[in-house]
Amino acid sequence: MSERRRAVTPVPAGWNTWDVRTHTGMDRLPDGPRVRFGVLGPEGPVLDGFTWRDGLDRLGPHTVDGSYAEVTVRAAGHRLRLEFAGGPGDVLDALAESTGVIVLSVEGLDGIEQQTDLTATVRAGGIRWTVTTSAPGRSIEGPEDALVLAFDGAVEVGFAPQRGAGPYRSAAWPRGATSHSEAAPDRRHEAALTAERTALRSTGWLADAADALTRAVTWNTVYAPDIGRVLTPTSRDFVCAERKGFYGTWALHAWDTFFTGLTASAVDRDYARGIFEQILPYADQAGMIPNRVSDDRGRTDDRSQPPVGALTVYQAYLAGGLSPGTRDTALLGTTFPALLAWHDWWPRARRGPHGLLAWGSDPVAGDAASATLDRARRESGLDDSPMYDEARYDPATRTMDLADVGLNALHIADAEALADMAGLLGERATAGRLRAEAAAARTVADRLLWDDERGGYRNLTSTGTHDPHVSPTMLYALLGGMPDPGRAATTAADLLRPEVLGGVRPLPSVARNDPGFAATYWRGRIWAPMAYLAVRGLRRYGLTGLSRPVVGDLLRLFLHEWHEHGHVRENYPAVDGENLTNLRKRSDGLMAWGGLLAYLAFGELADARPDGWRFAHPGQPAELCNLPLGDGRLDVRAADRLTVRLEGRVLLDLAPGVVVRAYQWTRDRVTGTAEGVGDLLVTPPGGGPPVPVAVRGAPRSFTFGPDGAGDVHEGSGV
C-alpha cells in the first residue's frame, strides 16, 4: 500500500486548501504552518465554521494544485473575500477583503522570533518563515502556537521560507520585486489568469456548468494526516465532525469515490486517476470494496456498494484521448486487478433469489447491526428507497429476498467494461471469460426480471412474483443491454411518462405514481448518480429523442441551484418550491457527484464511447473548452455549425443536422461515421485542407490519411 500511496496524485506538498476543517485558509504540506483568515466578532475572532449551513457564501475558482483559489464567507455580520496564490513550492500570497476587521491566524508554529509592523519571523517544521503584510496589524490573543493579527480593511499577506542570511526571493516574483508586498499582486493576478486560461470552461446552453463541476471536486479535496495522503471525499462538510458532518476528519465511500473520479476526469487526468485509486487499497482479501472507510468509524466489512467501478474508470479512460494511443493506459493498469476481484466477489457473495444477484450484508462479529435488512439496503446505496420496504433479509443467502434489476444490470455492464479493459491490457482469456459471463447473465436476467403483466422490468421476489415498485434502476436494464431495440424503446418511453419518471424534473428516485413516493431523500429526490446510469442506458440504444430532453431538464435543475445558491447538490428536488438549503441530513450543499448532471450535458456535444467519440450539435449555442486529453486540449463549439478543435486546430466542422460518431484521430489516420443531413468538413491528420463529406441521411463512414487521401462510403462500420 505504501508504494501505491506514493504514486497517487495530488502529492501532499505545497500550499493548498486541504485542511478539512476550513475553507478560509491554506496549509503548507507536509509540515509547514497553517494559515487561516476570519473576522473579528463581538466575542472574538471567528475563524471556524463557514459550512453551507453556516456562513459559506460562494466558492470561487480553485486549481487542482492550489496555485489559485478564491472564496467568500460571511460571519459576525460581515463579508470576507479571500484570494490565494499557493500551489507547489514554498511561497504563498493571499488577499483578504472585508467590511469588518480581518483576522489572520498563523498556526502550528514552533515559535515567533521577531515581529514588526509589516513583517514577522516565525518557525514551523524546522524552517524559518517570513510573514509580510501590506498594512500594520495589531496582535490579539490566540492559541500558544499561533501568530494572530487583526487588520482594519483589506490586507495582502505573504509567506516564504528564509534561505541563508536573508529572506527568500521567489523566482515567480516579477523583475524588480524584492518583497512579498511588491510581488503578491502580480503573483495573484498571474495565477488567476493562468487558472482561467487552462480551466475547463463552458458557455451558452451549458452556461457555467463546467465551472460548477470543477469547484465541486477541487474544493472537496482534503489532506488526511493520519494516513499521509490527499483524498477527495464527495463532500468535506459531510465527512468532518468539526464541520457538522458525520465522521472524524475523513471518509471515503465506494461508489461516491468512483463517480467523483469520473467527474474529475473532465478536469485533470492525473487527478482523476489519483481519486479512483483512493478506495481500491481498502478491498478485503475476498475482493470486496467496502461501502465506507473512515478515520473514526473504521470500515464496513459487512457490505459493499453498487458495482460502478469499471464503468466509471473505463469511461474516464475513453474520455482521456482521441485514440487508444493517447489515452491513460496507466489508469487501466493500476485499477484493473482490484476491479476484477471486486466483480468476481459479487456472484460468490450475493447470490439471492432464483440465482440472481441481490443486495446483502455479511455477519460480522461484534457488529450487531450486520446481517440485517437495513445494512442490505445500505449496500444498494439507495438507503430508504421504497423498493425495499417489503423486502426481508434471508440469513441463508445473506441477501434480501429480492433480486434487483439495478444490481444485475450494473454487474453485466461492469463485466462488459472489464472485458474491454482486459482486451486493452492484453489479457485476452480474461476478456473472453467476462464477455461470456455477461452474455449468459443478460439472457437469464432478461427472462426472469421482465414482467409481462406490467410490460417492464421489475425486481423479483423469492416467491417468483414481480415487485410493483418503479425507480430509474429499471432503466439500468438498458445499460446492461438486456432488451432488444424495440423493447428498449417502448420500455423507456413508458417509464419516462410525466406521471412515472418523466416531467420537467425527471428521474426522481422512485416513480411519482408509486405509493412510496414522498419527494424526500431516496423516496423521490433526484440523484445525479442514478440519473447518470439511467441516461447511459438510453444512450446505449441511441434513444436520443428521450435522453436529450431529460439531460436538458436535469441541466436546468443543476444550473438553478448553482446560480441561486452556489450549490452542487447531493440530490435535487423533484417537486416545485422545495428549499434544500436547511436540510442538514438530506442534501449536502457541495457534493462532487452532483457534477454528473453537468457531465451528462457535456455528452450532448462530445461523448467518448468504446467505438470512438460522438460529436453533435445540441440544438442551442454552447461551448465546452479545455477538455483534458492526452492529445491536448479539446474545444467543442456549437453555433451556426459545430466545430471541434484540438489545441486550436479544427478537426471537424459540421452542419447542425450532422452527427459524427466512432471518431478516432491519430497522427496517421482519422476515421469516423457521419449521420443525418448536411455537410461535414474533416481535417486530415497531416493538417492539409479539410475534406468535404456530404451526408444525406444514410450513414457515411470515412477514413483519411495524413495527405487527405482516403475513402468515404455508405455504411455504419468504420
N, C-alpha and C positions, 0 to 999 in steps of 0.2 A: 504493500500500500504506500510506503514512503516514496518509492520511485514514481508511482502514479501522482502523488501529491506534488512532487517537484515538477511534473510535466504539465499540470493544468494551468490554465490562464483564467483570469488575470493573475500575475505574480504578486504576492503580498509585499509590495515595496513601493516607496514613494508616498506622495501626498494624495489622499483621496477621502471621499465621504463615507468610508466603510465602517465607521463606528455605528453599530446598530442602534445606539441609544439616542442619536441626534441627527437631524438633517442640517443643522446650522453650524457645522464645523468640519474640519479635516484632521485626520491623524497622519503622522508620518510613520510609515511602517518600514522595518519591523519593530523598532524600539525608540522612535523619536517622540516628541511631545504631542499632546492632544490639544487642538485649538477649537474653542467654541465661542460663539457670539450670542448675545441676548440683549435684553433691555432692562433698565432699572425700574422696578416696580415699587409700590408703596412699602412693601415688606422686604425689599432687597432685590438682588439680581434674579431675573427669570431666564434661565438657561436650558431648562429641560422641557419635556412635553413636545409641543409642536407636532402632534399627530393630526390625522384627518378629523379627529373628533375634538381637537383642542389646539387651535391656533395656526395650523399649517395652511397657508393661503394659496401659494402657487409654486410648483416645482418648475424651474426653468430648464434650459438645455444642460446636458450632462454628458461629457465624453466618457467612453469606457475607461480610459486611463486616468481620469481626474484632471486632465490638463485644463479643463474649463468646466465650471458648474455655477449655477445661479439658482437662488431660492428666495422666496418671500414668505415671512411669517408675521403673525400678529400676537402681541402679548401686552398686558397692562395698558390696553387702550391705544397701543402704538403699532405702527407697521415697520418692519425691519426687512430690508432688502440686502442680500449678500451676493457677492461675486467672488469666485475663487479661480486663481490660475495656479494649479498644482501639478500633479502628474508625476511621472518618473523623475528621479533625481531628488535633490535636497531642498530646492527653493520653492517657497510658497508666497504668493502675493494675494491679498484679499482687500475688498472694498466693502464697507458697511455703511448703509444709509438708513436713517430712521427719523421719525418725527419726535422721538423721545431720546433719552440718554442711552447711548450704546455701551454695552458691557463686553469686554474681551477677557476671556479666561484661558490662560495657557497652563495646561495641567500635565501631570506626570513628570514633574521636574525633580532633579536631584538637588537643585539649589539655585538661588538668584545671586549672581556675583556683583552686578553693577546695574544701576538704574539712573537715567537722566530724564529730562523732559520728553525726548523723542526717541531714545534708544534704551535697550536693556540687554544685558548679557546673562543668559541662563544656561544651566547644564541639564541635559537629558540624554539617556542612553550612552553615556560616556563621551558626549560631544558637547562643545560649547556652541550655543546658538545666539545669533544676533537678532533681536527683535526691534524693528524700526516702525515708527508711526508718523503719519503726516501731520498730526496735531498732538499737543501735550495731553496726556491722560492723568487722571488722579487715581491713586491706589485706593482700593476698597477691600474690605475683609473678604477672605475666601479660604479655600482649603489650604492646608500647610504646604502641599506640593504644587501650589499654583501661583502664578502672577495674574492678578485680577485688576483691570484698569477700567475706568469709566470715561466716556468721551461725550461732549456736547456737540451733536451734529455728525456729519459724515467723517469717516476716517479711513485712510489706507494703511494697511498693515503688511509688513514683510517679515519673512523668516528665512534665515540662511545660516548654515554652519560656518564657524570660523575655521580658517585654514592657516596654519602658521601663526605669525605675529599679528596679522591684520585680518579684517573681515573678509569673508568670501565674496568674490565677484563672479557672478554667473555669466557664462558665455552667451546666454539668452538675452542679456541686457542690451539695449541699444547703444551704439557708439557714443561715448562721452558720458554715459551714466556711471556714477561712482557709488550710488547708494540705492537702496530699495525705494526710497521716496521719489527718486528720479526715474527708476526703471519700471516700477509697478504699473502705472497706467498703460504704458506701451506693451508690457507683457500681457496684461489682461486683454487689451484690445486685440493683439495678435492672436491670443488663444481663442478669443470669441470668433474672430474671422475664420480661423482655421477650422474650428468646430462647425461653423455654419457652412463652410465650403465643402467639407467632407461628410457631413451627416446625411443619413437617409432623409429624403425630402419628398413631400407630396403637395399638390395643389389641386384646384378645380373641384371636381366631384369628390375626390379623396380629401379635400381640404388639408388640414394638418394632421391627418391620421398617423402619418409616419413619425412625426414628432412625438405624438402621444405614446405610440408603441415603444419608441426608443427610451423615453423617460421612464416608462413603467418598468423597463428592465434595468437600466443603468442606476436609477435611484434605489432600487431594491437589492443592490449588491452590497454585501457586508463582509466583515472580517470576523472569523471565529478563532479567537486566540487560543482556546483550549486544544484545537487540532491544527492550528498554524496554517490555515488556508482561507482563501476567499470563496464565499458561497453566494448563490443567488436564489434565496427562497422566493416564492411568488410575492411575498409582502413582508417588509421588515417590521411593519406595525404588528402584523399578525403573530409573528414569532417571538417578539420581545416583551417580557413581562413589564419592564420599565416604560414601555410604550403602550401599556394596557392590552398587551397581547396574551397569548396562551402558553408560551414556553419561556425558557430562561433567557437565552440570547440568540439561539438559532435553532432552526428545524428545517428539514427537507422532507418533502412528500414525493412519492414516486411519480404519479402522472403529472403533478404540478411541475416537477423539475423537467420532465420531457417536453411539456408544452412551452415552458419558459425557454428552454433551449431552442425550440423551433422559432419562436418569435425573435430571439436574439440572433438567429442566423440571418435575419434581414438587416442586422446592424453591423455584425462583425463575425467572420467565420471562426477565427480562433477563440473568440469569446464564447460563441455558441458551443464549440467543442468542449471547452472547459466546463460549461454548465452541464452538458449531457453526462460528462464523466463524474460529476459530483456524487450522484446517488449510486453508481454502479459498484463501487468497492464495498458497499454495505449488504450486498447479496449474501444469503446464508449458504451453507455447504450444499444444500439441495438445489440452489439456483434461484430461490425466491427473493425478489427485491421487495423489501418491506414497505408497507404503507407509509411509515414515518420513521425517521431517526431524529433525535434532538439531544441537546446537551443535558437537560434536566429530566426529561421523561423517557430517555432511552429509545428503544426501537420496538416496533410492533412485530414480534416474532410469530404471532398467530395468523397474520393476514398480509396480503399484498394490496395492489390497486390495479385498475384496468390496464391491460397489456397494450400500451400505445408506444412503447419504446422504439421498436423497429420502424413503425410508421413515421414517427417524427424524425428520427435520425436519418432515415432514408430520404425523406422529403427535404431535410436540410442539406443533405449531400447533393441531391439533384439540383437544388436551387443555388448551389455554390459554383456553377460553371456552365458554359455553353456546350461542353462535351466531356466525356469521362477523363480526358487528358488534363483538364484544368479544375476538376472537382477535388474536394478534400478527401482523398483516399485514406488519409490518416484517421479521419473521423470513423470510417468503417472499421479499420483495423483495431482501433482502441476500444470500440464498443461491441463489436460482433460477438466475441466469446460470451460475455455476460448476458447479452440479449438473447442469444441462442439458448443458453442454460435456463434463463427465465421462461422462455417459450416452452421448453420441454418440461418444465416444472408443472405447468397448468394441467395437462392431461393426467399426470401422475397424482396430483393432489386435489383436483377439483372436478372429478367425475361425479355428476349428480344424476338426476332422473333420466332414464332411458339412454344412459351412456353419454349424454350431452354435458357440456360444462355448466357449472353453477357456482355462484359466489359462496365463499365459505370462510371458516375460521378454525384453526387447529387448537387443540387444548394445549395450554402452556402451564407448567407447574408454577403455582404461586400467583397466577393471574385468574381470578375467579370470573372475570368478565369474558375470558376467551371461550371459544367453542359455544357461542350464543348467536342468536339471530341478529342482535344489534351489531355485533362485530362483523358478521357476514354482510350486513347492509353496508357497513363502512368500507369493506373491501371493494364494493361496487363503485365507491366514490360518490354515490348518489344519496347517501345517508338516510334522509327521511322520505324518500320517494314513495308515493302511493303504490307503486308496482309491487312493493314487498310487504304491504300491510297485512295481507292474508297468508303470507309465507310462514313456514315453520323451519326450525333448524333440525337437521337429521344427523344425530351423532354417528350413525353408521357410515355415512359418506363424508361427514364433516362439512356439509354444504347445506344450503337452502334446499327445500323440496320443490324447487322451481328452476327449470332450465331457462337460461336467459338469452334472448335474441342478441342483445348487445354484446355480451361476453363471447358467445360463439362466433359472431361475425367479426369481432375485433381479433380473435385468435386466428381466424382464417386469413384476415388481412395482414396480420403480423407474420404469418408463415410466408405469404407471398413476398412481403418486403424483405424478410430474411433470406429468402431464396435468391432474390435479385442481388442482395448484398454478398451472399456466398459466391454467386457466379462472378461478381466483380473481383472478389478476393481469390479466385481460382479454386474454390472448394466445390467442385462440380458434383461430387457424390452427395454432399450435404444439400446442395441446391436441388438436386433431383428428389431427394427424400422429402424435403419440405414442400415441393410442388405437388408431389403425390399425396402427401398428408392433407394439404389444403383442398385438393380436388375431392378427396374422399369425405372430408368433414363437410364440405359445401353441399355435397349430394345428400348426406344424412340430415344436416340442419335444415336444408330447404324442404325436405319431405316432412320432417317432424314439426317444425316451427310454423309452417304455413297453416292458417286456419281457414278452411273452405267456407265455413259458415259466415265469417266476418269479412272474408276476402282480403286478408292481410296477414303479416307475420305477427305472432303473439308468443309471449312466454308460455312454457308448457309445464303444467303441474305434474307431480309424481303419479297422480291418478289418471293421467292421459288427457285431461281437459285443458283447453287453452284459456289462459288468464285474460280477462277483458281489458285490463289497463293498457293505455296507449301513451307512449312518450316518443321523443325523437330517436330513441335507441332502436325503434322498429325500422327506421331508415338506415341504420347501420347494416341491415341485410344487404343493401345495395353496395355499401363499402366492401362487404365480404364477397360480392359477386354472386349472391345466391339466385336471384330471379333471372329469367330470360329478359331481353329488352322490352317486350310487350308488357310482361307482368311488372317490371320495374317502373315503367311509365304510369300504369294505372294505379299501382300501389302508392307511388309518390304523390300523384295528383289527388288521390283520396285523402291521404294524410295531411296534405297542405291546404285543405279547405279551411276557411276562416274559423269555423267553429271547432276545428280539431287542432292543428298545429300551425295553421297559416295566419293570415291577417297582417296588419301593419306592424305588429310586434311579434314576429314569427318565432317558432320553435321554443315555446315555453317548455319547461322540463317535464310537464305532463299535459295531456290534451285538455283543452278548455271544457270539453263536454265530458271529461272523466269525473266521476263522483269525488275523487280525491283532490281535484284541482282547488288550490287555495291561494294562489298567487304569492306564496311565501317560499323562501329557500328552495329546496328541491321539489316542492309541491306546486311549482308553477312559474318560478322565476326563469329568466332566460340566462343560460350559462354558455359562455364562449366555447369551452371545450366540447360540449355536446353539440352546439351549432356547427363547429368546425368539422366534426366527424360526420354529421348528417349531410352537410353540403358536399363534403368529399365523396359521399356515396352518390349524390345526384350528379356530380361532375364525372364520376366514373362511367356513367351511362349517357353522357352528353346531353343531359336534360337541362339545357341552358335556359329554356323558357320558364322553368320552375326555379332554378338556382339563382338566376340573376336578380329577380325581384326580392328574393329572400335576402341575398347578400346586401342589396341596396337598403332594405329596411333595417337590417342589423347595423349597417354603417351609420345610418341616421341616429339610431339609438346611441351608438358609441360616441359620435361627434357631439350630440346634445349634452351628454354627461361631461365630456371633456371641455366644451366651451362654457357650459354653465357652472361647473364646479372644479374643473381641473382633475377629474377623476377618470381612471381606467378601472372599471368595476370588477369585483369578484363575480357578481351577477347583475342582471339588469331587470327593471320592472316589466312585467308582461301586461300590466293594466295602466291606463292613464292616471295621472295625478298622484302616483306613489312617490314619496320622497325617501330615498335610501340613506340620506346623509347622517341620520342619527341612530341607525340601527346597528349597534355595535357588533353584534354577533352574526349579522345576517348578510352584510355586503361590505367587504373591505374597500376603502377608498382608492387604493392604488395597488392593483394586483396584476402581475405581469401577464397571466394567461388571458386577461381581458383583451389584450392586444391581438388575440387570434381573430377578433372581428375585423380589425384593420387588415390583418394578414390575408383573410379571405377576400377582402375587397381588392387588395393588390393583385390577386389572382385573376380578376376580371380583365386586367391589362396584360399581365405577364405571369404565367403559371408554369413551373417546371414539372414535367411529367416523365415517367420512365422512358417514353419513346422520344423525348425532346421537349422543347419549350413550346407553349401555346401563347401567341400574341393576338389580341383582339381589341377593337375599339369598344369602350364601354357604353357608347351612345351619348356620352356627355364629355365636354372638355375635362381633361385630367392630366396629371403629370406625376410620375414616380421616378425619382432620380437617386443616383448613388447606391444602387443595389450592389452589394459587395460580392463580386465574382472572382474566381481565380484568374479569369481573363482580364479583369479590370473593372471599372465602374460602369454599370449599365443604366441607361436612362430610357424611359418609355414615355412618350408624349402623345396624347390624343387631342387633336384639334380638328381642322378640316380633314386631316388624314392622321394615321397613326405612324409614328416614326420610332424606330428602335436604334439607339446609338450605343456604341462601346467606346469609352474614353473619347467621346465627342465625334466619333466616326459613324456615319449612318450605315447600319447593316440592312435594315428593312424600311421600306416606305410603302404603305398600303392604304387603299381606299377604305372608308369606314365599313363597307359591306363585305370586306375580305377578312378571313381568319386564317392565320398561319399556325400550323401545329407541327409536331415532330421536328421542330427546327433544331439543328445542331451546326455548330460552326467550329472549324479548326483552321489552322494556317494553310491547310492543303485542300479543304473541301467544305462546302456549305450545302446542306440538304434540308428538305422540309416538304410539307404538303400545304397547298393553299385551297381554301374552300370559299364559297359564297359567290358574289358578283362584284366585279370591279377590277382595277388594275393593281399590280404589285411590282415594285422595283426591288431587286435583290442585288446587293453589292457582293461581288466575288471576294473570296478571302485574300486575294492578291491586291485588292484595293483599286481595281480597274473600274471602268464605267459601269453603273448599275445596269442589270439585265432585266428588261421588262417581261412580265409574265401576265398574260390575260386570263382572268378567271371568270367563267361563265356558268357557274352552277356546279358542274361535276368537279370532284377533287382533282387537282393537278399537282403532281409531285415533281420536284426539281432537284437537280444536282449540278453544282458548278465548281470548277476548279479555280486555281489562282488567276488564270488569264480570262476567266469568264466563259470558257468553253464548257459545255456540259449538255444536259438533257432535261427536257420538260415533257412529261407525258401524262395522259389521263390515268387516274387510279389513285388509291389512297395509300399504297405502300411506298416506302422510300428505299 
